[in-house]
Amino acid sequence: MIKESTQELTQSDTEKEKKGKSTLSAGLKSNSKKSAKKENTEKTIKDVFEEELKDIYGAEKQLIEALPKMAEAAFSEELKEAILDHLEQTKEHAQRIELVFEMLEMPAEEKKCEAMEGLIEEGNNIIEEFESGNVRDCALIIGAQKNRTLRNSELRKFMRTRRSPGHVRYRGNTR
């Protein structure tokens, strides 16, 4: 009888431990899901705005690095000049974004823009795949148009974020 009671207690304790572990495990999973949701909901429009600003700044900086190679690869002098002019405009864009960071009292951080990286890689492939000449120039122009479309899209997205309900307005010079 004592032996049977001991076995029952041992089995009962083992079952309780298993239930306790599964309950604990389920609780931990539930808490981690809740904290993940909580982290996501704690993001604000301001956070999205700042991330978009970093992404746009990163794209401009990536383009500043890539354009000299594109200009060098261009066959026509007119296209080389156009690309170098665009390089100067892009540097000005980056400086304006740095002013925005300054107005927001944020460090000017760049976030790697995956889309820009893809377009730059595509431009590098054009340079490798096409011989210098009019055909390569045509392909470089098409790539530049894709780049402009991306940048305009990024800016529109950024501006929508800035105008979203609940957006925190920043104080400072709004040049």
TASULDA-V931090 format. One record per backbone hydrogen bond with DSSP energy under -1.0 kcal/mol. NH is the residue of the N-H (numbers start at 0). CO is the residue of the C=O. E is the energy in kcal/mol with one decimal. If there is no record, write none. Layout:
{{NH	CO	E} {NH	CO	E}}
//
This chain:
{{4	0	-2.5} {5	1	-2.6} {6	2	-2.2} {7	3	-2.5} {8	4	-2.5} {9	5	-2.7} {10	6	-3.0} {11	7	-2.8} {12	8	-3.1} {13	9	-2.5} {14	10	-2.6} {15	11	-2.3} {16	12	-2.5} {17	13	-2.6} {18	14	-2.7} {19	15	-3.1} {20	16	-3.1} {21	17	-2.8} {22	18	-3.0} {23	19	-3.1} {24	20	-3.3} {25	21	-2.8} {26	22	-2.7} {27	23	-2.7} {28	24	-2.5} {29	25	-2.8} {30	26	-2.8} {31	27	-2.7} {32	28	-2.3} {33	29	-2.5} {34	30	-2.9} {35	31	-2.1} {36	32	-2.5} {37	33	-2.8} {38	34	-2.6} {39	35	-2.0} {40	36	-2.6} {41	37	-1.5} {47	43	-2.0} {48	44	-2.9} {49	45	-2.5} {50	46	-2.3} {51	47	-2.6} {52	48	-2.2} {53	49	-2.1} {54	50	-2.1} {55	51	-2.7} {56	52	-2.4} {57	53	-2.5} {58	54	-2.3} {59	55	-2.2} {60	56	-2.3} {61	57	-2.5} {62	58	-2.2} {63	59	-2.3} {64	60	-1.6} {65	61	-1.6} {66	62	-2.6} {69	65	-1.6} {70	66	-2.8} {71	67	-2.2} {72	68	-1.7} {73	69	-1.0} {79	75	-2.2} {80	76	-2.6} {81	77	-2.1} {82	78	-2.7} {83	79	-2.5} {84	80	-2.6} {85	81	-2.3} {86	82	-2.0} {87	83	-1.8} {88	84	-2.2} {89	85	-2.6} {90	86	-2.2} {91	87	-1.9} {92	88	-2.3} {93	89	-2.4} {94	90	-2.1} {95	91	-2.3} {96	92	-2.3} {97	93	-2.2} {98	94	-1.7} {99	95	-1.8} {100	96	-2.4} {101	97	-2.2} {102	98	-2.8} {103	99	-2.1} {104	101	-1.3} {105	100	-2.8} {108	106	-1.5} {110	53	-2.2} {116	112	-2.3} {117	113	-2.1} {118	114	-2.0} {119	115	-2.6} {120	116	-2.4} {121	117	-2.1} {122	118	-2.1} {123	119	-2.4} {124	120	-2.3} {125	121	-2.0} {126	122	-2.1} {127	123	-2.0} {128	124	-2.9} {129	125	-2.4} {136	132	-2.2} {137	133	-2.4} {138	134	-2.3} {139	135	-2.7} {140	136	-2.3} {141	137	-2.2} {142	138	-2.2} {143	139	-2.3} {144	140	-2.1} {145	141	-2.0} {146	142	-2.1} {147	143	-2.4} {148	144	-2.2} {149	145	-2.4} {150	146	-2.6} {151	147	-2.6} {152	148	-2.2} {153	149	-2.7} {154	150	-2.3} {155	151	-2.4} {156	152	-2.5} {157	153	-2.4} {158	154	-2.5} {159	155	-2.3} {160	156	-2.0} {161	157	-2.1} {162	158	-1.6} {163	160	-1.1} {166	163	-1.8}}
//
